[in-house]
Amino acid sequence: MQVKTAQESLTILTDLVLPGETNYLDNLFGGELLARMDRACSIAARRHSSRIVVTASVNHVAFSKAIPVGSVVTIEAKVSRAFTSSMEIYVDVWIEDRQSGARTKVNEGIYTFVAVDETGKPVKIPAIKPETALEKERFEGALRRKQLSLILAGKMQPNEATALKALFS
């Protein structure tokens, strides 16, 4: 199976925040943002794996800043690391200043997707080769995040988490 780059999975979705998608403070509903992020991550995962993909978990979402009605929102998702059948997708959310067009990062998240066949059985996916400094940082962190999740789920013993242990030695 051929190794792919993170850039090959890059997915960019740009949309406008409409009044019906906002709360009483005229800011985008968190659930609406999560759905948009999930769609972008799904496309990135499918681009990487060339398979059917399903959301396995939403590992982290940070709602750093509110997104007001009328905002132009850009969601950028990219596979940060591929494992046997699962992949971590890092997603960044940006808004544009209405007058200058300058972009501000307002949210981010980390999702895990699994590639499956037509019967829902997990299938192997290509490895990923990070190229930029940010891609390399996210790639390295993905293994630590996966090991922590496995420990918390009772599927790995803490003494087996070599990437996590390396942080403390």
Contacts in CASP RR format, 6 or more apart in sequence:
PFRMAT RR
TARGET T0000
AUTHOR 0000-0000-0000
METHOD contacts of the structure
MODEL  1
MQVKTAQESLTILTDLVLPGETNYLDNLFGGELLARMDRACSIAARRHSS
RIVVTASVNHVAFSKAIPVGSVVTIEAKVSRAFTSSMEIYVDVWIEDRQS
GARTKVNEGIYTFVAVDETGKPVKIPAIKPETALEKERFEGALRRKQLSL
ILAGKMQPNEATALKALFS
1 124 0 8 1.000
1 125 0 8 1.000
1 126 0 8 1.000
1 127 0 8 1.000
2 126 0 8 1.000
3 126 0 8 1.000
3 127 0 8 1.000
3 128 0 8 1.000
3 129 0 8 1.000
4 48 0 8 1.000
4 82 0 8 1.000
4 126 0 8 1.000
4 127 0 8 1.000
4 128 0 8 1.000
4 129 0 8 1.000
5 128 0 8 1.000
5 129 0 8 1.000
5 130 0 8 1.000
5 131 0 8 1.000
6 78 0 8 1.000
6 79 0 8 1.000
6 80 0 8 1.000
6 128 0 8 1.000
6 129 0 8 1.000
6 130 0 8 1.000
6 131 0 8 1.000
6 132 0 8 1.000
6 135 0 8 1.000
6 139 0 8 1.000
7 78 0 8 1.000
7 131 0 8 1.000
7 135 0 8 1.000
8 47 0 8 1.000
8 48 0 8 1.000
9 44 0 8 1.000
9 45 0 8 1.000
9 47 0 8 1.000
9 48 0 8 1.000
9 77 0 8 1.000
9 78 0 8 1.000
9 79 0 8 1.000
9 89 0 8 1.000
9 128 0 8 1.000
10 44 0 8 1.000
10 47 0 8 1.000
10 76 0 8 1.000
10 77 0 8 1.000
10 78 0 8 1.000
11 40 0 8 1.000
11 41 0 8 1.000
11 43 0 8 1.000
11 44 0 8 1.000
11 47 0 8 1.000
11 75 0 8 1.000
11 76 0 8 1.000
11 77 0 8 1.000
11 78 0 8 1.000
12 40 0 8 1.000
12 74 0 8 1.000
12 75 0 8 1.000
12 76 0 8 1.000
13 36 0 8 1.000
13 39 0 8 1.000
13 40 0 8 1.000
13 43 0 8 1.000
13 74 0 8 1.000
13 75 0 8 1.000
13 77 0 8 1.000
14 72 0 8 1.000
14 73 0 8 1.000
14 74 0 8 1.000
14 75 0 8 1.000
15 36 0 8 1.000
15 72 0 8 1.000
15 73 0 8 1.000
16 70 0 8 1.000
16 71 0 8 1.000
16 72 0 8 1.000
16 73 0 8 1.000
17 28 0 8 1.000
17 67 0 8 1.000
17 68 0 8 1.000
17 69 0 8 1.000
17 70 0 8 1.000
17 71 0 8 1.000
17 73 0 8 1.000
18 69 0 8 1.000
18 70 0 8 1.000
19 26 0 8 1.000
19 69 0 8 1.000
21 28 0 8 1.000
21 29 0 8 1.000
21 32 0 8 1.000
21 69 0 8 1.000
22 28 0 8 1.000
22 29 0 8 1.000
22 68 0 8 1.000
22 69 0 8 1.000
23 29 0 8 1.000
25 66 0 8 1.000
26 68 0 8 1.000
26 69 0 8 1.000
27 66 0 8 1.000
27 67 0 8 1.000
27 68 0 8 1.000
27 69 0 8 1.000
28 66 0 8 1.000
28 67 0 8 1.000
28 68 0 8 1.000
28 69 0 8 1.000
28 71 0 8 1.000
28 73 0 8 1.000
30 63 0 8 1.000
33 63 0 8 1.000
33 67 0 8 1.000
33 73 0 8 1.000
33 93 0 8 1.000
33 107 0 8 1.000
34 58 0 8 1.000
34 61 0 8 1.000
36 73 0 8 1.000
36 75 0 8 1.000
37 61 0 8 1.000
37 75 0 8 1.000
37 77 0 8 1.000
37 91 0 8 1.000
37 93 0 8 1.000
37 107 0 8 1.000
37 109 0 8 1.000
37 111 0 8 1.000
38 55 0 8 1.000
38 58 0 8 1.000
38 111 0 8 1.000
40 75 0 8 1.000
40 76 0 8 1.000
40 77 0 8 1.000
40 91 0 8 1.000
41 55 0 8 1.000
41 77 0 8 1.000
41 89 0 8 1.000
41 91 0 8 1.000
41 111 0 8 1.000
41 113 0 8 1.000
42 53 0 8 1.000
42 55 0 8 1.000
42 113 0 8 1.000
43 77 0 8 1.000
44 77 0 8 1.000
44 78 0 8 1.000
44 79 0 8 1.000
44 89 0 8 1.000
45 53 0 8 1.000
45 79 0 8 1.000
45 87 0 8 1.000
45 89 0 8 1.000
45 113 0 8 1.000
45 115 0 8 1.000
46 52 0 8 1.000
46 53 0 8 1.000
47 79 0 8 1.000
48 79 0 8 1.000
48 82 0 8 1.000
48 87 0 8 1.000
48 125 0 8 1.000
48 126 0 8 1.000
48 128 0 8 1.000
49 82 0 8 1.000
49 87 0 8 1.000
49 115 0 8 1.000
49 123 0 8 1.000
49 125 0 8 1.000
49 126 0 8 1.000
51 115 0 8 1.000
51 116 0 8 1.000
51 117 0 8 1.000
51 123 0 8 1.000
51 125 0 8 1.000
52 115 0 8 1.000
52 116 0 8 1.000
52 117 0 8 1.000
52 118 0 8 1.000
52 120 0 8 1.000
53 113 0 8 1.000
53 114 0 8 1.000
53 115 0 8 1.000
53 116 0 8 1.000
54 113 0 8 1.000
54 114 0 8 1.000
54 116 0 8 1.000
54 120 0 8 1.000
55 111 0 8 1.000
55 112 0 8 1.000
55 113 0 8 1.000
56 86 0 8 1.000
56 112 0 8 1.000
56 113 0 8 1.000
56 114 0 8 1.000
57 111 0 8 1.000
57 112 0 8 1.000
57 149 0 8 1.000
58 109 0 8 1.000
58 110 0 8 1.000
58 111 0 8 1.000
59 88 0 8 1.000
59 109 0 8 1.000
59 110 0 8 1.000
59 111 0 8 1.000
59 112 0 8 1.000
59 145 0 8 1.000
59 149 0 8 1.000
60 108 0 8 1.000
60 109 0 8 1.000
60 110 0 8 1.000
61 107 0 8 1.000
61 108 0 8 1.000
61 109 0 8 1.000
61 110 0 8 1.000
62 107 0 8 1.000
62 108 0 8 1.000
62 109 0 8 1.000
63 107 0 8 1.000
64 105 0 8 1.000
64 106 0 8 1.000
64 107 0 8 1.000
64 108 0 8 1.000
65 95 0 8 1.000
65 104 0 8 1.000
65 106 0 8 1.000
65 107 0 8 1.000
66 106 0 8 1.000
67 73 0 8 1.000
67 93 0 8 1.000
67 95 0 8 1.000
67 106 0 8 1.000
67 107 0 8 1.000
70 98 0 8 1.000
71 95 0 8 1.000
71 96 0 8 1.000
71 98 0 8 1.000
72 95 0 8 1.000
72 96 0 8 1.000
72 98 0 8 1.000
73 93 0 8 1.000
73 94 0 8 1.000
73 95 0 8 1.000
74 93 0 8 1.000
74 94 0 8 1.000
74 95 0 8 1.000
74 96 0 8 1.000
74 103 0 8 1.000
75 91 0 8 1.000
75 92 0 8 1.000
75 93 0 8 1.000
75 94 0 8 1.000
76 91 0 8 1.000
76 92 0 8 1.000
76 93 0 8 1.000
76 94 0 8 1.000
77 89 0 8 1.000
77 90 0 8 1.000
77 91 0 8 1.000
77 92 0 8 1.000
77 111 0 8 1.000
78 89 0 8 1.000
78 90 0 8 1.000
78 91 0 8 1.000
78 135 0 8 1.000
79 87 0 8 1.000
79 88 0 8 1.000
79 89 0 8 1.000
79 128 0 8 1.000
80 88 0 8 1.000
80 89 0 8 1.000
80 90 0 8 1.000
80 110 0 8 1.000
80 128 0 8 1.000
80 130 0 8 1.000
80 135 0 8 1.000
80 138 0 8 1.000
80 139 0 8 1.000
80 141 0 8 1.000
80 142 0 8 1.000
81 87 0 8 1.000
81 88 0 8 1.000
81 128 0 8 1.000
81 138 0 8 1.000
81 139 0 8 1.000
81 141 0 8 1.000
81 142 0 8 1.000
81 143 0 8 1.000
81 146 0 8 1.000
82 125 0 8 1.000
82 126 0 8 1.000
82 127 0 8 1.000
82 128 0 8 1.000
83 125 0 8 1.000
83 146 0 8 1.000
84 122 0 8 1.000
84 124 0 8 1.000
84 125 0 8 1.000
85 114 0 8 1.000
85 115 0 8 1.000
85 116 0 8 1.000
85 122 0 8 1.000
85 123 0 8 1.000
85 124 0 8 1.000
85 125 0 8 1.000
86 112 0 8 1.000
86 113 0 8 1.000
86 114 0 8 1.000
86 115 0 8 1.000
86 122 0 8 1.000
86 146 0 8 1.000
87 112 0 8 1.000
87 113 0 8 1.000
87 114 0 8 1.000
87 115 0 8 1.000
87 125 0 8 1.000
87 128 0 8 1.000
88 110 0 8 1.000
88 111 0 8 1.000
88 112 0 8 1.000
88 138 0 8 1.000
88 142 0 8 1.000
88 145 0 8 1.000
88 146 0 8 1.000
89 110 0 8 1.000
89 111 0 8 1.000
89 112 0 8 1.000
89 113 0 8 1.000
90 108 0 8 1.000
90 109 0 8 1.000
90 110 0 8 1.000
90 138 0 8 1.000
91 108 0 8 1.000
91 109 0 8 1.000
91 110 0 8 1.000
91 111 0 8 1.000
92 105 0 8 1.000
92 107 0 8 1.000
92 108 0 8 1.000
92 109 0 8 1.000
93 105 0 8 1.000
93 106 0 8 1.000
93 107 0 8 1.000
93 108 0 8 1.000
94 103 0 8 1.000
94 104 0 8 1.000
94 105 0 8 1.000
94 106 0 8 1.000
95 103 0 8 1.000
95 104 0 8 1.000
95 106 0 8 1.000
96 102 0 8 1.000
96 103 0 8 1.000
96 104 0 8 1.000
97 103 0 8 1.000
97 104 0 8 1.000
110 145 0 8 1.000
112 149 0 8 1.000
114 122 0 8 1.000
115 122 0 8 1.000
115 123 0 8 1.000
115 124 0 8 1.000
115 125 0 8 1.000
116 122 0 8 1.000
116 123 0 8 1.000
117 123 0 8 1.000
128 139 0 8 1.000
130 136 0 8 1.000
130 138 0 8 1.000
130 139 0 8 1.000
141 163 0 8 1.000
143 163 0 8 1.000
144 163 0 8 1.000
144 164 0 8 1.000
144 167 0 8 1.000
147 156 0 8 1.000
147 160 0 8 1.000
147 161 0 8 1.000
147 162 0 8 1.000
147 163 0 8 1.000
147 164 0 8 1.000
148 161 0 8 1.000
148 164 0 8 1.000
150 156 0 8 1.000
150 161 0 8 1.000
151 157 0 8 1.000
151 158 0 8 1.000
151 161 0 8 1.000
151 164 0 8 1.000
158 164 0 8 1.000
159 165 0 8 1.000
END
